[in-house]
Amino acid sequence: MLSRCVAQRAGARVLWQWLPVVLWLIVIMLESTDMMSGQHTGSFLLPLLTWAFGPIDPATFDLFHHLLRKSGHFIGYGILSLLLFRALRSTVTPRLVRVGLLSVALTAVVASLDEWHQTFIPSRTGCVQDVVLDTFAAACVQLVLLGAIHISRKRIARSELASVN
């Protein structure tokens, strides 16, 4: 009876850690559809910006639209990397560098599969540069995370040392 209860708690813990990853993968999958193609986001965004700011030069809008879409890649895959770090650290291994590298690698795999999937959608194009951008975003997030954890651990160690003295 006790082992069954422990197993249920462990299963709930694993689910709690991995559910955000699964939900974010669904968001990425939905963004990879025709509904979120450049034509559709542009046809929604241009009237909205024109309404808010008045007439917009087409070249300026194209640049803004491109930068917005690439920022979405960076932010979206950065979040995926963060969620993977959280899940992997608590359910697979507590070793930070290993978790960071695995998070970047898994993010790169998802980005590659996402871009490959887009090659089958007429309104989308798969792009190796987007995979590179997505992987770069994951690496940036991991470096920030590892740096923050390192600084936090140093502060804790200093405060513990100060309290002993």
Residue, then its C-alpha position, 0 to 999 in steps of 0.5 A: m500500500l505504501s509503495r503504491c502511494v509513493a509511486q502515485r506521488a512520483g507519477a504526479r510529480v513527473l506529470w507536474q514537471w512535464l505537463p508545461v513542456v507538453l502544453w508548450l509543444i502544443v503551442i509550437m505545433l499550433e504556431s507551425t500551422d497555416m493559421m500562423s503563416g506570414q500571410h495570415t499574421g501579416s493580414f491581421l497585423l497590418p490593419l491593426l497597426t494602420w488603425a493604431f498608427g496610421p498609414i505604414d510604408p510597406a517596406t517598414f511593415d515588412l521589416f517589422h513583421h519579419l523582426l516580430r516573427k523572428s522574435g517569436h522564434f527566439i522567445g518561443y524556443g527560449i521558453l521551451s528550453l527553460l521548461l525542458f530545463r525545469a523538467l529534466r532537472s527534477t526528473v532525469t538528472p540534477r547535474l546542471v551542465r548535463v541538463g543545460l546541454l540536453s535542454v539545448a539538444l532537445t530544443a534543436v530536435v523540436a525546432s528541426l522537426d517543426e521546420w521539417h513539418q512546415t515544408f509540407i504546408p503550402s503557405r509555410t517554408g522550412c528554414v535551416q536558419d530558423v533552426v539555428l535561431d531557435t537553438f541559439a535562443a535555447a543556448c542563451v537561456q541555458l547560459v543565463l540559467l546556469g549563470a544565475i544558479h552559479i551566482s545564487r549558489k555563491r551568495i548562499a555559500r557566502s551567507e552560510l559562511a558569514s552566519v558560521n563566523 
